[in-house]
Amino acid sequence: MRYYRKFLLIIIGTICLYAIFLVFSDVKKLGEYSINFNFSYVPIILIFVTLSWIPLYVRWNLLLRNVGVKVSSRDDVLVYVAGFALSVTPGKVGELIRTQLLKERCSVPRTKTTPLIFVEKFYDLAGAMLTSLIGIWFFKEVGFIIIGGLALLAVLYILLSSNKSYDKSLRWFAKFKFTSKFVDPLKASSETLKTSTRGKIAIFAILLSMSYWLMTSLAVYFILIALDVSTINYLTIISTYTSSLFLGAISFIPGGLGVAEGSLATLLSLQGINVPLGIILAIIIRLFTLWYSVGMGLVALKMVGGFSLKP
């Protein structure tokens, strides 16, 4: 139950944070923009956000099969979506609950599945940075963010490939109560990490990751259209959205809250969007892309009966 209490605190903190954003903006203009939101686009937005989970699930399933894990489709889908429930944790490490759920429901050892969560984060970053390159020609200001992301990607690859660096990272994870429970499974999984980040599987995983970012960015594009913003093209939105999420992720604040929204509003303002509208867009985008998935994750988590942290 204490994890649910912590989740509730994150919800309350998010509401307070968004309220602060709104208070320090032009309240009159915020009201006008909110009223002008075209709700007929909501189904389209939700469809693209939901469809964007398909390449992520396919990637997860591909990684599982690569290490010889096979579970029923129903269990696999529910467990995967349930992981979204804790995606507001720092660096989304809360998605490690998938490994415990698979252990409890399907008797899959955590030594096989725990490293795959970290492999997924690697592919998320790879997909984001490579997809961002598509729009850099239209929005050069995000170039330094993309360069930073690519540098981090290189560091992560070395981390996954080098036994020495890997051992050091495990000692760091052991310092935190939640992640310390997964250190032992990770110690026995260095080979799994290597086989999951090389060869054909790496190519397919990166392509699937890029598909996710392209589809999510399309949902973001329709959010802008719903607020009658047509001055920013789709390719530019890709770089803008992925760059803001990258900054939120490296802040290691739960869900990147505040950093992702502030970065997104700032990047939009650099493209001619006034600050009040940029704030409204950032909050609405996060409601559809982050909090919608968290809500669906909670539903899936309830359907699988919750989870425990038994060894």
N, C-alpha and C positions, 0 to 999 in steps of 0.2 A: 504493500500500500504506500510505502514512503516514496516510491518512484512516481506514483500517481499524484502525490502531494507536490512533488517537485515539478511535475508537468503542469499542475494547476498554477504554481507560482510563476512558471514561464508564461502561461496564458495571461495572467494578471499583469505581469511585467510588460508583455507585448502591448496590451491595451493601453497601459500608462504611457509607454513609449510612443505609440501612434498618436495618442492624445496630445503629447508634448509637441510632436511634429506639427500637428494641426493648429495648436494654440499659437505657435510662433510663426505661423503663416498668415496670409490675408484671409480671414474668416469669411468675409463677404464673397470673395472670388471662389473659395473652396466650396461654398454652398451652391454657387452657380454651376460650377463644374460637375458637382455631384448630381445635381438635378438633370443636367444635360447628358448624363450617361445613357447610352442607348442599350437598354436591357435585352433587346432582341438578339444581341450578339452573345449573350451569356451561354446559350446552348452550344454555339460554335466554339467558344472559348473552352468550355468544359470538355467538349468532344476531343479537341486537340490535346489538352492537358492529359486526359485519360488515355488517349491513343499513344501518347509519348511514353507511357509506362511499358508498352508492349516490347520495344527494343531492349529496354532495361531488363525485363523479365527473361527475354530470349537469351540475353547475355549471361544472366545469372544461371539459367538452365544449362547453357553451354559450358560454363565454368564448373558446374556440379558434375556434369557427365564427363568432363575432362579428368576429374579425379575419381571417377568410378562411383559416383553417388546417383542413385535413381530412386525417386519418390513419386507417388501418385500426383497427377496434374492438379487435382483439387487441393491437396495438402500444400503442394509447392506454391501455387498461386496465392493461397491465403497467407502462408508464411511470408512470402515475399512482400505482399502489400502490408501485412502487419508490421513489417520493419519500418514503414513510413511513419508509424505512430511516434517513434523516437528520433525522427530526422531533425528535430530541433535541438538535439544535443550538440555540443562542440564537435565540429568536424564530422557530424553525423555518426559518431562512433556508437550511438545508441542502437543503430541498426544491427549491432552484434546480437540483439535478441533473436534474430533469425536462427543463429546457430543453436541457441538454447531450445527454441521451439522445435527445430528439426530433431534435436536429441530427444526431447520429451515425446513428440508425436510419432517419429519415424525411426528412433533409435540410431540416428546418424551421429557418429562421434564428432565432437567439436574440433578435433585435430584436423579433420578433413574440410570443415566449412568455415572455421574462424578466419584463416588467412584469406579466404575468398572475399570477405568484406573489405579488407584493405586493398586487395587487387581491384575491386570495383571502384574504390576511391581513386586509385591510380588511373583507371580507364575513364572515369568521370572527368578528371582534370585533362587527360590527353584529348578526349573528345571536345571539351570546352575550348581548349587553346587552339586546336587545329580548325575547329569550326569558326572561331573568332577571326582567323586569318582571312576568311572569305570577305568579311566586311571592313577590314583594316584599310582597304583602298578608299573607302568612303568616309571613314572616321579615324583619321590618323592619330588622334589624341589618345586612343586606347593602346597605342603601340607599346608604351613602356609597361603597361599592365600585362600585355601578352608576352613580352620578353621575360618579365618576372615569372609568369606562369610556366613558360617553357623551361626556365632555369630550375624552378621547383620540380618540374616533371623529370628533369635529368637527375636531380638529387634523389627523388623517390625511386627512380629506376636503379640507381646505384645501391640504394638502401635495400631494395628487394633482391638485388643480385649478389651483394657482398655479405658474407656471413658475419664479418666483424661489425659492419655498420648495423646489420640486422640485430645482433645481440645487444648493441648499445641502445637501440630503440626499444627493445623489450624491457631493459632495465628502467627506462623512462616511463613506460606504460605501467610498470609494477608499482609506481608511486601513487597511482590513482585508484581509489576503491573500486569503481565500476570496471575499469579496464584490467585491473590486476587479476580478475577472475578468469581472464582469457589468455594470460601470459603463458601458462603451461601448455595449452593447446598450440599456441603459436611457436613455442620452442621446438616442437616436434614437426613443424610444418614448413621449414625452409625450402624443402624440395618441391612442395606443392606450389609455393610462390614462384619458384623459377619456371616450373612447367606451365604455369598459368599466364606467364608474361612473355612467352617466346613462341616463335613459329606462326603457323596459320591461325591459331586461336587468338593471338594478339591482334592480328589484322582484322579478323571478324569482330572482335570485341571493340576495337577502336571505331570501326565503321558503324556498329550498333550504337555506340556512345554518341557519335556525331549525329546519327538519325534522331536520337532523343533530343539533343540540343536544337536541332533544326525544327522539330515539331513543337517543342515548348516555345521557341522563339516565335513561331507562327501564332501560337495562342496569345503571346505578348503583343504581336502586331495587331491582332483583332481587338485587344483591349484598347490600344491607341486609337484604332478606328472608331470604337464605341464612344470615345470621348472626342471624336471629330478631329483627331490629330493625323494629318496626312502628309506632313512635311518630312517625316523620317521614313526612309524605305526599309524594306524587310531585311536586306543584307546588313544595313547599319544597325538595326535592332539586334541582330545576332551578336555582334561584337559588344554592343552596349550592355545587353542583358547578361551575357556570360562573364564579362569583365567585372560587373558589379557583384555577381555571386562569388567570383573568385576572391575578391577583396573581403567579402563577408566570411568566406570559408577560412582564409588564413588568419582572420582576427581571432579565431577559435572561441568566439562568443556563441552561446547556444543559438543555432539556426542562423548565425551571422546577423542577428537582429540589431537593427539600428545602423550597422555598418553597410549592409547590403542595400537597405532602403535609401540611406543617405548618399551612397555612392551612385545608385541608380538615378536619383533625383539630380545629382550634380552632373552626371554624364548627359542626362537629358537637357539640362540647362545649357550645356556647352553646344547643344545643337539647336538653340533658339527657343526652347520650351521655358516659359516663365516658371519661377520657383513654386508658386502655389499649385499650378497644374502638374509640375514635376513630382511634387510630394503626393498629390492625389493618385497619380499614375503609379508611383512606386508602391504605395500601400495597396492599391487594387491589384497590381501585378502579383504582389506577395500573397495576398488573400487567395487568389486563384491558383498560383503555382506551388506555394508552400503549404498554406493552411488547409486547402482543399485536400491535398494528399495526406496531411496529418490526420484530418477527420476520417478519411477513408481507411487509413491505417488503424485507427482506434476501433472502427467497426470490425475490420478483419481480425484484430487482436481479440476482440470480444468473442468473435465466432470461433476462434481456436482455443478459447478458454483461458486467455491470459497466459502469464508465464511466471516461472519461479527462477531463482538463481542457485538451484541445488547443483552440487558438483556432479 
